[in-house]
Amino acid sequence: MSTATYPEPQPHKDIEEIFPDVFIVRGSMSIHKWVCISRVMTILRHEDQLLLINPIRLNTEGEAQLLELGKITHVFRLGYFHGVDDAYYVEQFKAKFWCQSSSNKYPNPSPDVLMDESTPMPFPDMSLFVFENAKHPEAAILYQHHGGLLITCDSVQHYDNWDGCSIFAKIIMKLAGFRKSTLIGPMWLKGMTPEDGSLEEDFDRLLHLEFKHLISAHGDVCREKAHYNLEDAFDRIYSG
């Protein structure tokens, strides 16, 4: 496949190391002429291998910076509504593609590994958490380093500011219930909760995991207080 067939890179910042061997790229995603939202890729490094979570295609300079970190060997799709840049990394760098069964809103690439909570992970000290009651596949990664790091897609998000979001996106997000805090994604929750069902049990299981920090596919990094903040977000929705 020619690179011309892939979506072009959208604006993003330089790669940032937030913990040893844990990197992020803060980017943006245009979903409408007037609506642009923030987007975040997480990069884990083990020895000389790189694992990309919630991938973002980078510009030429950013890609060169990425390849200086190591070899791209694994690509993870955690969220059903994400995947626009997965095929680029899998096909151009021959990376192994991991996703849940039926995570096919973006049908390409074909998965190399269909993962669930019993699937051995490619790097040490990481495990998969699955939202078992959601309408569509959604997962999170628990990376047991640095006091516990939770990596999510749309399910749990954290905002310190609205960087990367257009004016219209900010208006829509605030009306939808987004706030500058750790939160359960309001639009995601509405779209993923089954009719006459609930995701309360899933979030209760998630809160039984030990983690201090959070990186989501949107927003900002939450350091130290992620578990406490998610408890508060859970109570606002399910204990009101």
C-alpha positions in Angstrom: 0.0 0.0 0.0 1.3 3.4 -0.9 1.8 5.9 1.9 -0.4 8.3 -0.1 -3.4 6.2 0.8 -3.0 6.8 4.6 -4.5 9.8 6.4 -2.0 12.7 6.5 -0.4 13.6 9.9 -2.4 16.2 11.9 -0.8 18.9 14.1 1.1 17.5 17.1 3.9 18.4 19.6 7.2 16.7 20.1 7.6 13.4 21.8 7.7 13.9 25.6 9.1 11.4 28.1 6.9 11.5 31.2 8.4 8.5 33.0 11.5 6.4 32.2 10.6 4.5 29.0 7.1 6.0 28.9 6.5 8.7 26.3 3.5 10.6 24.9 2.7 12.7 21.9 0.1 15.4 22.3 -1.8 15.9 19.1 -5.1 16.9 17.6 -7.8 15.4 15.5 -10.1 17.3 13.1 -13.5 15.6 13.2 -15.5 18.3 11.4 -14.7 21.6 9.6 -15.1 23.5 12.9 -14.4 20.8 15.5 -10.9 19.7 16.5 -10.2 17.7 19.6 -7.1 16.7 21.5 -5.5 13.3 20.9 -2.7 11.6 22.8 -0.5 8.6 21.8 1.3 6.6 24.5 4.6 4.9 23.7 6.1 2.2 25.9 9.7 1.1 25.5 11.2 -2.2 26.6 14.8 -2.7 25.7 14.9 -1.6 22.0 11.2 -2.3 21.3 8.4 0.2 21.1 4.7 -0.4 21.8 2.3 2.3 20.5 -1.1 2.7 22.2 -3.8 4.9 20.6 -1.5 5.6 17.6 -1.1 9.0 16.0 0.7 9.3 12.7 3.5 11.8 13.1 5.1 14.3 10.7 8.5 13.6 9.2 10.4 15.1 12.0 8.3 13.4 14.7 8.6 10.0 13.0 12.4 10.4 12.9 12.3 11.2 16.6 10.1 8.2 17.3 12.5 5.8 15.4 15.4 7.1 17.5 13.7 5.7 20.6 13.7 2.1 19.2 11.9 -0.3 16.8 8.2 -0.1 16.4 7.1 -3.7 17.1 3.6 -3.6 18.6 0.5 -1.5 18.0 -2.4 -1.6 20.4 -6.0 -0.5 19.7 -7.8 0.0 23.0 -10.9 1.9 21.9 -13.6 1.0 19.4 -13.9 4.5 18.1 -10.1 4.9 17.4 -7.9 3.4 14.7 -7.5 5.8 11.9 -3.7 5.6 12.0 -3.2 2.0 13.0 -2.7 0.7 9.5 0.1 3.1 8.8 2.3 1.8 11.6 1.4 -1.8 11.1 1.9 -1.9 7.4 4.9 0.5 7.1 6.9 -0.9 10.1 5.6 -4.5 10.1 4.4 -4.1 13.6 2.2 -6.7 15.3 -1.4 -5.4 15.7 -3.4 -6.1 18.9 -7.1 -5.5 19.4 -10.2 -7.0 20.8 -12.5 -9.2 18.8 -15.1 -7.0 16.8 -13.0 -3.8 17.3 -13.7 -3.2 13.7 -15.1 0.3 13.3 -11.8 0.7 11.3 -11.5 -2.7 9.6 -7.9 -2.3 8.7 -5.4 -3.6 9.6 -6.4 -7.2 10.3 -5.4 -8.2 13.9 -2.4 -10.4 14.6 -3.6 -10.9 18.2 -7.2 -10.9 19.4 -6.7 -10.0 23.0 -8.6 -10.4 26.2 -7.7 -10.3 29.9 -6.1 -13.8 29.6 -3.8 -12.8 26.7 -0.1 -12.7 27.6 1.1 -9.1 27.0 4.2 -8.3 24.9 6.0 -6.4 27.6 6.6 -7.4 31.3 4.4 -6.0 34.1 1.5 -5.0 31.9 -2.0 -6.5 31.9 -5.3 -5.9 30.0 -8.5 -4.7 31.5 -11.7 -5.2 29.5 -15.0 -3.4 29.8 -17.1 -6.5 29.7 -20.5 -4.8 29.7 -19.9 -2.2 27.1 -21.8 -2.2 23.8 -18.6 -2.2 21.8 -15.0 -3.4 22.6 -13.1 -1.2 24.9 -10.0 -1.9 27.1 -7.4 -0.3 29.2 -3.8 -1.2 30.1 -2.4 -1.4 33.6 1.4 -0.9 33.5 2.8 -1.8 36.8 5.7 0.7 36.9 6.1 4.1 38.5 3.4 3.3 41.1 0.9 2.0 38.6 0.0 3.6 35.3 -3.5 3.2 33.8 -3.6 3.8 30.0 -7.1 4.2 28.5 -8.7 5.3 25.3 -12.1 7.1 25.7 -13.4 5.5 28.9 -11.4 7.6 31.4 -10.0 10.9 30.5 -8.2 13.8 32.3 -8.1 17.5 31.4 -6.0 20.2 32.9 -6.8 22.5 30.0 -8.4 22.4 26.6 -5.2 22.5 24.5 -5.7 20.9 21.1 -9.5 21.6 21.1 -11.1 24.2 18.8 -13.5 26.8 20.1 -16.5 24.8 18.8 -15.2 21.6 20.4 -14.8 23.3 23.8 -18.4 24.5 23.6 -19.7 21.0 22.6 -17.6 19.3 25.3 -18.7 21.6 28.1 -22.4 21.1 27.1 -21.8 17.3 27.1 -20.4 17.3 30.6 -16.7 17.5 30.2 -14.8 19.4 32.9 -11.2 20.1 33.9 -10.7 16.9 36.0 -10.5 13.2 35.7 -13.8 11.9 34.3 -15.6 9.0 32.7 -15.9 10.1 29.1 -19.5 11.5 28.9 -20.1 10.8 25.2 -18.3 7.5 25.4 -20.4 6.5 28.4 -23.7 7.4 26.6 -22.7 5.4 23.5 -21.2 2.4 25.2 -23.9 1.8 27.9 -26.3 -0.9 26.8 -30.0 0.0 26.8 -31.4 -0.8 30.3 -27.8 -1.7 31.3 -24.9 -0.2 33.2 -21.1 -0.1 33.2 -21.0 0.4 37.0 -19.7 -3.1 37.5 -16.9 -2.6 35.1 -15.8 0.7 36.7 -16.0 -1.0 40.1 -13.6 -3.7 38.9 -11.3 -1.0 37.5 -11.1 0.7 40.8 -9.9 -2.5 42.4 -6.7 -2.1 40.4 -3.8 -0.2 41.9 -2.6 2.8 40.0 -1.5 6.4 40.6 -1.2 7.8 37.2 -3.4 8.0 34.0 -2.8 8.6 30.4 -5.8 8.7 28.1 -6.2 9.1 24.3 -7.5 12.6 25.0 -6.5 15.4 27.4 -3.6 15.5 29.8 -1.6 13.2 32.0 -2.9 12.8 35.5 -0.1 12.2 37.9 -0.3 10.7 41.4 -4.1 11.3 41.9 -5.6 9.2 39.1 -7.1 6.6 41.3 -8.5 9.1 43.8 -9.9 11.2 41.0 -11.6 8.3 39.3 -13.2 7.3 42.6 -14.7 10.7 42.7 -15.9 10.5 39.0 -17.4 7.1 39.7 -19.3 8.5 42.7 -20.7 11.4 40.6 -22.3 9.1 38.1 -23.2 5.9 40.1 -23.7 7.1 43.6 -25.8 10.2 43.0 
